[in-house]
Amino acid sequence: MNRTIRSPRRRRFEGSFFLAGLLLFCNLGGYPRSLQSPPAASVPASQSKISVKAELVVLPVSVTDTSGKVVLGLSPQNFRVYDDGRPQEITVFQQGDTPVTVGLIVDHSRSMGPKLSEVAAAVFAFAHSSNPEDEMFVVDFNDNVSVELMDGKPFTHDAKELEKAVTAVSARGRTALYDAVAEGLVHLQLGHRNRKALIIVSDGGDNASHQKFSQILALAQQSQVLVYSIGLISDDGEVDPAVLRRLSKATGGIAYLPGPSNTVTSVSTQIARDLREQYTLGFVPEKAAQVHSFRKLEVKVTAPGHSRIRVRTRPGYFAAEEKSPPAQEANGVK
C-alpha cells in the first residue's frame, strides 16, 4: 500500500505499512495520561518492582428511551459496569458535550465519483454540528491511502478545510478500505482528545488492501476507538454492510445505510449529535489472568422515570499487560 501525506506543496512520502502498524501497536497500550490513574505511592527501595500506573478502560455510553430520545442528567450512581461479570468501581465519569478527535475515512474509488460532492457537503455539515473544540482529519483512499494535511496541520476545526480535503483526490481505482482504517487508527494517536472516533464513508467492499478484516477489527478493539460507518449503495451493489456493521458494533458505534429519506448529510449530523450526547465512564480493571485476552463488558443503567431504556457501548476490550519499571537501586545495591 502506498501511504501519502498530502501538504499544500503536495510532498509525497512513501511509508511502509509495517511501520504504521508498529506505531499503532506501540501506542495502543492505554488511554492518554490525562485519563490514567496517578502513579502508585512510593515504596521501599528494597522492593525490586513498583507499579507505574494502572491502565484505564474508558467507555463511551449512549442511553436512550424506547422512543430513541437521549436520556440526559444521569449521575454515576445510575450506572453499573461489569468486567467479565464482575462489578467495577467507576473512577471516571463525564456527561455532556466533551471534545473528540475524529477521523473521516472517505472512499475515493472509481464508483464514488458521482457521490463525492454530496459526501463533501456531509463532512461540512458534520463539522458544523460538532463540538467547536473537536480536532478532525481526513483520510482519502482508493488503491492508495492519503492523510490530508489541512493548511499544513494534522488536525483542524475548520469545516471548509475538511471539505477541501475530501475533494483533494479524484475518484479512481479500487477500494483499500481496511488499509485506510488502519491509517486512521495510527493518525488518531497524534490527537489530544481523550475520546476518539472514526467515521467511514464507503460504497464498496474492500478489494485492494494488504490488511485483512480480522486484523483491522482487532486493532480497532484494542484502540478503544468508536467506529461509525456510512455505507452508500453503489451501482454494482458492492457495498458490504455486514463488514461495516461488525466493525461498528464491535467498537460501540453505529452503521448506517442511508436511503431516500435519510441522506448522507442527515446521517452525518446524527453521528455528530450522538458523539455530543454520550456519557464517558472509566474504571481500572483487575490484572488479567491472560495478557491480551478479550474481556466482556456490560453496562446497566437505572433511569428514574424510564421503565425501559437502551444502553449502547462497546461489548469488550483486550486486557493490557501491566507495566513495571526496571529494578530500583538503593545504596548501590540492585
N, C-alpha and C positions, 0 to 999 in steps of 0.2 A: 504494500500500500504506500502510495506517495502522500506524505503529510506536508501540507503547505500552510505557512503562517503568512497571511497577506497584510502588508502595511501599505501606506499611501504610495511608497516607492515600488511596491509590488516585488519586494525582495523574496526570493524563494529559498526555503531551507528544506533539504531532503533529510528526514529523520527516520530512524529505524523504528518499527513498531515495537520491537523488543525493548528499546529504551523507554518508550512511552509506557509500556506495560510494567516495566521495572519501577518507574517513577510512581505509577499508581499503586503498585503493591507496597512500596515503601511508605506511602502516605495514608494508607487505609488502616493504620493501627488503632485509630481512635479519633474522637472529635477534637476540635481545636482546644487549646489550653484554657481558653476563657470559659469553657463549659466542663472542664475536668475538675475532679476533686483536688484539693490542695495537697502538696507533698506530705507524707507522713511525718509525725513529730520525730525529732532526733532520737537516736537510740545509742546505747553504749558502743564505743568503738570496738569492743571485743567481738561484737556480732559481725559476721562477715558479709551479711546482706541486709539491706533495708529496702522497703518498698518505696519506689519513687512516686507512683501515682496509681490511682485506680481508674481504669477506662470507663467512661460514662456511656451508657446506652441511651440514646435520645430518640424519642418517639413523637412524630407529628400525629396528632389525633383529631379527626373530624367527627363531630357529634351532631346528628340531625334527628328531627322528629319524623313521624310516619308520613308527613306530607313533604318531606325533604327540606324543611326550613331548618337553618342552623340554630342550635341551642347554645346561647351565649350566657356569660355570667356565672359559670360554674367555678368551684374552688377545688383545691387539691383533695379535700375531704370527699368530693363526689367521684373520685377516680380510684380504681383498684388495678394494679398492674401485677401480672403473674408471669414469671420466667420459668418455663418448663413446669408449670403448675404450682410453683412456689411464690407466695406473695412477696412483693418487694416494697421497700421504702422509697417513696418519691422524693428525690433530693433536688430536682429542678422542676419548676412549674412556671410556664408563661402562658398568657392568654392574650388575645387581641392581635393587633397588626404589628408583627416584627419583621425586619428586613430579611431578604433571602438572596442568595447567589443562584442565578438561574441561567442555564444553558439552553439555547434554542437550536435543536438539531434539525436542519432543513434539507430535505431531499431535492437535489438538482439533476436527477436522472432525466433522460430524454422525454419521458411521458409527462413530466411535471411542467413542461414549457407553458402550456395554456393556463396553468394554475398559479404560477409564481407571483403574479401581480396581486391576486387575492390573498395569497399567503403573506406577502409583504404588508398588505393592509391589516391583516390579522395580527401580525407581530407589532405593528404600530399601535393597534388597539390594546393589545396585551400590555405594552409598556405604559400606556396612558392609564390603564386600570390597576397597575401595580403600585406597591409602596414606593414613594419617591426615592427612598434610600436603598432600594434593591440594586444590586450590581448584576448586569446581564452581558451575555456574549452570544455570538452566533457561530455555529459550525455548519458550513455548507458541504455537501457531499454528492458525488456521483461515483465514477470509478475511483476518484481521489477524494481526499478529505482535506478541507481548508478551515483553519481557525482564522476568522476575520478580525484583524485588529482595527478598532474604530478610532480614528484620529491618533493612531499610534499607541493606543491604550488597550490592555487586555479586557477591560470591562467598561461599561457605560451605563448611564441613566437616561440617555437621550434617545427618544423614540425614533427620531429622524435618522440617527446614526445606525440604529438597528435595522430600520427599513432599507437603508442603502446597503448594509452588509448582506441582506438576503438577496438583493439583486446584483451583487458583485460578481457572481458566477453565472454563466449561461447554462441552460438546461441541455444536457447531452449525456451520452454514455449510460452506464448501468448503475446499480444500486448497492453501494458498500455501506449498508445500514449499520451492521454490527461494529465495523471499524470506526464509524463516526460516533457511535455511542461511547466506545472506549476512549476516543479522543476527548469527548465531552467530560467524561469522568475524570480524566487527567487534569483538564483545564480547571475544573471545579475546585481542585485542591489549592489553586492560587487565590481563591476567593477569601474574603474576610468575614463573611456572614456565617453564623453557626448553623443555620438551616440552608440546605442546598437541594436543588431540583433540576431535572432535565425535562424539556418538552420536545417530543419527537413529532415531526410533521413529515409524513411519507405516503406515497401512493403505491408502493410496490414491495414485494417480498425481497429479501436480500439475495443478490446473485453475483456479488463481486468482492466480498470481504475475505480477508485472511483469517479472521476470528470466527469462531463458532458461537451459536446462540448460547450453549451451555456455559461457555467462558464468560460471555457478557453478562448473563444472568447472575453468575457467581460474583463477578466484580461489582455489579450494582447492589447486590445484597450486602456485600462486605463494606461498601462505601457509605451506607446509611443515607442514600440519596433517594428522594421521591422522584419517580418517573411517570410523567403523563404522556399519553400518546394520542395523536390525531391522525386517524387513518383515512386517507382520501381514496375513494374507489376510482381506480384507473380504467381506461377504456378496455384494456385487455384483462381486467379483473385480477391483476397480480397481487393486490394488497393481501397481506396475511394477518387478519385480525387476531388469530389465535396467538401469534408471537407477540403482538403488541399488548394484548390482554394479559398474557402471562408475565411479561416484564413489568407492566404497571401494577398488577395485583400483588406481585412478589415484593414490591417496594412501598406499598401503601398509596399508590397513585390511582389514576383512572384512565381507561382507554375509551376514546370517543370515535364514533364513525358518523360524521356529520351527514345529514340528509337535506332534503329541500327545505325543511322547517327549522334546521339547526345548522347555520353556516359556520365556516371556519372562524370567522370573526367572533360570532357569538360564543363559540366554544372556548376561544382563547380568553375572552373576558370572564367566562365561568371559571377557568383554571386560575386566573389572577385572583378572583374573589375567594376561591377555595383556599389558596395559599394565605390570604389575609385573615381568614376566619378560623384558623386551626388553633388548637391547644398544643403546647410543647411540653412533654413530660420527660424526665430523665431519672435514671437510677443507676447505682453502682452494682453490677452483678457479682454474685459469688464466683470464686475461682472455678473454672470449668474442669470437669474430670478429664476431658479430652480437648486439647488445643484445636482451635478452628472447627469445632463441632457446631452444628446448627442447633440453635435453641429456639423453641417455640414461645411466642409472646401472645398474651391475651390481655385486653384492657376492658374492664367492666365499668359502667357509669350509672350512677343514680342521679336522676334529674328531677327535682321537685316539680310537680305539675305535669309531668310527662309519664304516662304509664308505659309507653313503648318508645324506645329510641334506637337509632342505628349508630354504631361506632365503627369508624374505619381507621385502620393503622396498618403498618406492615406486619406480616404474620410471624416474623422471627428475625434472628441475626446470627452471625457467626462469632463464637466466643474467641476473644483475642488472648494471646499469650501474655501472662503477667511479666512486666519488665523490671529488672533489677540492675543496679549499677555494679561496677567491679568491686571486688573486695576492698574494704576500707583499711587504711594503715593507721596504727596507733603506736606512738613511742618507738617508731622504727620497726615494729613487728607487724607483719602482714597477717 
